[in-house]
Amino acid sequence: MLARLRQRRERLALVLGALALLAPGSLDASEPAPETLERVGPLQVSSSGRDTVRGGRPDGATIHETHVPRAHDPDVAARADLASFEREHFPASVRPTIIAAAPEPWMAALQLPDLPVRWNSQTVAYLKYFRDDPRGQALIKGWIRRMGRYEAILRPILREVGVPEDLVFVAMAESGFNPKVRSRVGAAGMWQFMEGTGRVYGLQRDYWIDERHDLERATYAAASYLKDLRVRFGSWEMALAAFNAGYGLVMTSVSRSNTNNFWALCEMESGLPHATTMYVPKIIAAAIVGRNRAAFHVGPDLSGSLPPIQLVTVEAPPATSLASVAKLIGEDPALLEELNADLVRKRTPPGRRTPLRIPRAGLAAFERGAARLGGEADAQQHIVRYGETVAEIARRHGTSEAALRRLNELDDSAELERDTVLLVPARGKPDTTPIPRPRAAVPPLRTLPSQRLVFFEVTRATTPRGLAEAFGVAWDSVVAWNDLDPQARLQPGQVLQIVVPRSFSADAARVDLLEQSQVELIVRGSREHIEAGLRDRGLVRRGYRVRKGDDLQKIGKKFDLSDGDLGRINNFPRDHVPAPGTLLVVYVARGHERGTLEPPPPRQGHDQPTPAPEPTPEADDVDDRIDIDPEPGPGIMRDDTISDPDTATSPAGPSTASRTKLPGKQGWTRKPGRKSGKSSKPGKPKSEDGK
């Protein structure tokens, strides 16, 4: 045990020493090193992100990157003779998985791409499929036809970054050379980047623009990513596998299977995902087809091929629709949308001029009519506040929800993130018709004089992290104030109560909140809460005394309720037989209360208000946020004790991220603060006289 600890300390010392040599002063934890960027073509790429992908190896490192001294072996000739003897008399018992020779004469005559070709069964099967099977012929012909449009644009970028040009067939396998493709898991563009990886490699995304769809910028990013994966793994097969499955999964597979051979991993049980074992040979086979088009009956004069497109970049005014540009230059709108697939709203962003790709043949027409373009003449900008809905924005600007969605290509209300810039009609008149106050049925909460209780209506765009950042409060506090389950999804229409300092400004925070005077505030589960909901439906809550011979069906007929309704209202199964004299709760139409009595109180509800946390001087001094609670009160949990499952002291036992026993991800939460030194174990709540 001591020896292992000593070894760990020695390894740590070596690592720290190396870091100190590479970056003096970088070990100061109080001053983290700033993010450094490097230029790849037009992109600003994260240096630290690339270093993570490469596994800490420098750019251009050899496969065996550690220091290797000069070879020195006086017996080299004798060892060569011994190796020859061993090969002759002791043939290998392990079947090789890397096959260097083509298995059939026609394959041996093919021109090979600038990617390594191993003639494994998967590669051979794809080649025969593409050459001999009608379905394979149709597939590869479709890919090659589309390839003609973009091949001359993509190959020079791959060559500039320093990777094999035949990696262009990765785009073929990923998207069929369609920059508009988006997968069901969120991968986007011709190279199918996930958002996080795209961000590392300089591809930005906002409401109006997603550069993962930009055919040139995404190609620079993909070439850099593939280059880094090649540095990390040392072979193009493994790099392609990591591009498909993620380098973390490939590293895990290598560790478990104890081999760095892609072809061996394909044959291992639980080695690599099945899709990945097919992905790499498919790309290699497609690259062979691309170099030997006549042999596979796909060219060079394949009918229906898209001709290479000559592009020019022009600058379009703010809020210019691609449809209007297409009309101006006499081009197909679908082609213009494909060439500018990064403009995900089919319009240039408002507030700034934006580069636009058009065919060279349309340049003269664009220059003649550019002054007539621009979508902001009849529109103005609206900056979205956190919590705003499409309906609210449309109402404020005197337009319809449908018109607002159409103008901004808005598909889903969840896209309305804070500070998103939308276009709204410039000449609309706000709708000043009063709207009903939303009902806030929440647990009782007592605030301090320095605090203010506000309310927030959940939308499709609401997330725990967004709420916490918008209001400057801990998510665990929001959970406790509203007795939420942090594992359950917030649903649109929920009204949450949030405690903020009196100085909190909704305008400065860009939040759409409701003050207490703007809601119908009711204690959740109280008689008033239940009766308010019934009032909306034209019903009243009454009691009924069970008589001899009554059952649920008989009682239900009297009040137009089913046995299921009675069971749900009174919390018993629908086949329950109530005893004579039992007082049941029934919901009856207003004006039809005959035969009923005063009902019993609701079976659950809150009696005493929960105190809101009092901000500490430290929190007030920093940014006036309420993050740290005083001694735990009913329904409130200290931020510095959230790891203790017994700290919740609410009578109803509000669920928290630390208390839940559900499997899967825990709810997002702010990290615990400093320990106060006080015990976090709850005691019995004291009565007013201290007993």
NORZIVEN-V118108 format. One record per backbone hydrogen bond with DSSP energy under -0.5 kcal/mol. CO is the residue of the C=O (numbers start at 1). NH is the residue of the N-H. If there is no record, write none. Layout:
BEGIN
co/nh
CO/NH
CO/NH
END
This chain:
BEGIN
co/nh
1/5
2/6
3/7
4/8
5/9
6/10
7/11
8/12
9/13
10/14
11/15
12/16
13/17
14/18
15/19
16/20
17/21
18/22
19/23
23/26
25/28
27/29
28/31
36/47
36/48
38/45
40/43
43/40
43/45
45/38
46/50
47/51
48/52
49/53
50/54
51/55
51/56
52/55
58/61
63/65
73/76
75/79
76/80
77/81
78/82
79/83
80/84
81/85
82/86
83/87
84/88
85/89
86/90
93/95
97/99
98/100
99/119
104/107
104/108
105/109
107/110
116/118
118/120
120/124
121/125
122/126
123/127
124/128
125/129
126/130
127/131
128/132
128/133
129/133
133/137
134/138
135/139
136/140
137/141
138/142
139/143
140/144
141/145
142/146
143/147
144/148
145/306
146/149
146/150
147/150
147/151
149/309
150/153
150/154
151/155
153/157
154/158
155/159
156/160
157/161
158/162
158/163
164/167
165/168
166/169
167/170
167/171
168/171
168/172
169/173
170/174
171/175
171/176
171/177
172/176
177/179
178/181
181/189
183/186
187/183
188/193
189/192
193/188
194/198
195/199
196/200
197/201
198/203
199/202
200/46
202/204
204/211
208/344
208/345
209/206
210/213
211/214
213/215
214/218
215/219
216/220
217/221
218/222
219/223
220/224
221/225
222/226
223/227
224/228
225/229
226/230
227/231
228/232
229/233
230/234
235/239
236/240
237/241
238/242
239/243
240/244
241/245
242/246
246/250
247/251
248/252
249/253
250/254
251/255
252/256
253/257
254/258
254/259
260/262
261/265
262/266
263/267
264/267
264/268
265/268
265/272
268/271
273/276
273/277
274/278
275/279
276/280
277/281
278/282
279/283
280/284
281/285
282/286
283/287
284/288
285/289
286/290
287/291
288/292
289/292
292/296
293/298
294/297
302/305
309/311
310/360
312/314
312/358
314/316
314/356
316/354
317/320
318/375
318/376
320/348
321/325
322/326
323/327
324/328
325/329
326/330
326/331
332/335
332/336
333/337
334/338
335/339
336/340
338/341
340/343
342/210
342/344
343/346
346/322
349/319
349/352
354/316
356/314
358/312
359/362
360/363
362/366
363/367
364/368
365/369
366/370
369/372
370/373
376/379
378/426
380/424
382/384
382/422
384/419
385/388
386/512
389/393
390/394
391/395
392/396
393/397
394/399
395/398
395/431
400/404
401/405
402/406
403/407
404/408
405/409
405/410
406/409
409/411
412/415
413/416
415/417
417/420
420/384
420/422
422/382
424/380
425/428
430/432
438/440
438/520
439/441
440/442
440/522
442/524
444/610
445/447
446/612
448/451
450/502
452/454
452/500
453/516
454/498
455/514
456/458
456/496
458/493
459/462
463/467
464/468
465/469
466/470
467/471
468/472
468/473
474/477
474/478
475/479
476/480
477/481
478/482
479/483
479/484
480/483
484/486
485/488
491/494
494/458
494/496
496/456
498/454
498/500
500/452
501/504
504/506
505/509
506/510
506/511
507/510
510/386
511/513
514/455
515/518
516/519
518/438
519/521
520/440
522/442
523/526
524/606
526/530
527/531
528/532
529/533
530/534
531/535
532/536
533/537
534/537
534/539
535/538
538/590
540/542
540/588
542/586
543/597
544/546
544/584
546/581
547/550
551/555
552/556
553/557
554/558
555/559
556/559
556/560
556/561
562/566
563/567
564/568
565/569
566/570
567/571
567/572
573/576
576/578
579/582
582/546
582/584
584/544
586/542
586/588
588/540
589/592
593/596
597/543
610/446
613/615
616/620
617/621
618/622
619/623
619/624
619/625
620/624
625/627
626/474
627/629
633/636
638/641
639/642
641/644
643/645
644/647
646/682
650/653
656/660
687/690
END
